[in-house]
Amino acid sequence: MLELRLVQGSLLKKVLESIKDLVNDANFDCSATGFSLQAMDSSHVALVALLLRSEGFEHYRCDRNLSMGINLGNMAKMLKCAGNDDIITIKADDGSDTVTFMFESPTQDKISDFEMKLMDIDSEHLGIPEAEYHAIVRMPSSEFARICKDLSSIGDTVLISVTKEGVKFSTRGDIGTANVVCRQNTTVDKV
C-alpha cells in the first residue's frame, strides 16, 4: 500500500512541468526513504534524478518497495487539474495497475480524484558517479532560463565558460553571435 500526502501540491506540479518535456515515460520508485524517479531523455543526453524525501510529506506510507511506470505527460495533465494551493494525495494498492491522485482544496470544500493506468517500463538504475568540478555556479533558475531563452533566438547551442570575473554564455548562429556575462554577485544568496 502506498499513500503520500503533500500539503504543498504546487511543488509536485512544478517539478512535473519541468521534466515532462525531457522524459516521456519513467518509473517512480517508492521506498521507506522517499519517492524517486531516475530516467534518461530519449536522446540519452540528459539524466533526470529526482528524490522527494519521505520527511517532506505530511503523511507518508509505503509498506513495501513499489515501482510505478508512469507517462509523465499524462501525469502532468492530471496535476494541472489541481489548484496551486491544493493538497495532493497519491495512492496505489499493492499489485494494482492504477494510481490515484486526490486533490483537496485548503478549505476542504472541494475534493477531486483521478485514476491513471500504470505502464510496464523497462529501465535500468544508473549510478551517478561522484565528480569533482572546477567551478560551481549558483544562480536563480529563472535567470538561467531567461539567458538560455534569449540566446536560443540567435543559435541552437550555448557555450558556458567560467572565469574569476564571472560566467559567460555564448552562442553563434546564422544571424550573428551573442554573449551574456554574469559577474560574481554576493547578493544572489539573498534572493
N, C-alpha and C positions, 0 to 999 in steps of 0.2 A: 504494500500500500504506500502510495506517495501522496503527500498533501503539503503544499507550500503556500504560505500566506504572506504576501508582500504588500505592506501598507503604502509604500511609495511606488505604486504601479507604473508611474511615468518613467521610472528608471528602466524597467524592462522594455517598455515601448521604445525608448530612445536607443537602447542597446540593439534591439532587433532591427530598428530602422537603419542603423548604421552598418549592420553586417549583411542584411538580406540581399543587397546587390552584389556582394562579394562572394557569398556562399549560397548555393541554392538549397541543397539538402544536407542535413547533418544529424548526428546522434547527440542528443542531450543525455549526459550520464549523471545519474543521481546516486550519491553515496551519503554516508553519515556526515562527511565533512562539507558537502556542498553540491550545487547544481552546476555542471560544467559542460562545455562544448569545445571540441577541437576539430577543425576542418581546414582543408586547403581550398583555394579558389579553383575554378575549372581549368585555368591555365597553369596551375601549380607554381604560382609566383608568390602568393601571399598565404600565410598561415594565420588563422584566427584561433586564439586560445582564450577562452572566457571562463571565469570561475566566479559564481555567486556563492559566497560562503554561507553556511547554514546560520551563522550568527546575524546575518543581515536580514533574515526573515522574522516576522513576528511569531509565526508558528512554522515549524519545520519537522516533518515526519517522513522518514524514508526507511521502511522496515528492512529492506534488502537492496543491494545494488541493482539499479534498473537502467536500461538504455532505451531511449525513445527516439526512433527515426522520425524526423520532422522536416517538412518542406518549410523553409524559413519565410518564403514569400506568403504562403498561406497563414502562417502563424502571425506575421506582421499585419495581415488583413484583419484577422480576428482581434488583435490587440488595438487596432485603430477604433474598434467599437467601444473601447474603454475610455472613459473620461480621464483627463490628466490627474485628477485627484482621487480616482477610484482605487479601491483596494483590490488586488488581483490574487485569486487563489487558483492554484494549479493542482489538479487531482488526477491520479491514474491508479487503477487497480492492478494487482499482480496478474500477469498473463493477459491483460486486456489489449485490444488493438486500437484503443482510442485514448485520448487525453481530454480532460475537461478544463476549460478556463471559465472562472466565475468572476464577474466584475460587480463590486458593491460600491454604491455612492457613499461618500463620507457620512451622510445623514441617514443611511440605511433605507432610504425611501425608494431605491431602485436597485434591483439585483438582476443581472443578466447572466446566462450561462451558454457556453458554446462548446460543442464537442467536435473534435477533429480526429480523423483517422491517422494512425501512425503508419510509418513505412518501414520496410526492411532495407537497411542501408549497410553495405559492407564498407567498413573503414578501419584503418589501422591507426593505433595511437602512436603519434610521433613524439620522440623525445626532443625537447628544446634544449640544446646544449648551452652551458654557461659560456658567456662571451665577455671578453674584456674590450671595452670600447675606448677609442682615442678621444672621443668627445661625447658629452651628454648635454643635450639642449632641452630646456624646459620652456614651453611657451603655450599660451592658450590655444586650444584646439580650433577655436573659431578663427583665430588669426592665421594659423597654418592652413586651414581650409580656404580662407579668403585669398591668400597668396597663391595657392595651387590653382584655384578657380580663375584668378586674374591671369596667371601665366598660361593657362590652357587655351586662352584665346590667341596666343602667339605660336606656341609649339605644343607637341604632344609628350615631351619628356622634360623633366626638371632635374638639373644638377644641383645638389646641395653641397656646399663647401663651408667648412668651419675654420675660422682663424681666431686669434686672440681679439681681433677687432669686432667680430660678430659672425653671423650666419648669412651666407649669400645664396640666394635661389636664382638660378639662371636657366633660360630656355632659348631655343633658336628655332625659327620656323621659316616658311616661305615668305612671310611679310616682313621679317626682321628678327631682332633679338630683344630680350628683356632681362633685366636684373632687378632683384629686390634684396636690399641688405637690411638686416635687423641687427642693431647694435646691442651689446650686452646692457641689460637694464635690471637693476636690483628690485624695482617696484613690481615686477611681474608676479612675484610670490604673493603680493598683497591682493591681487585681483581675485 
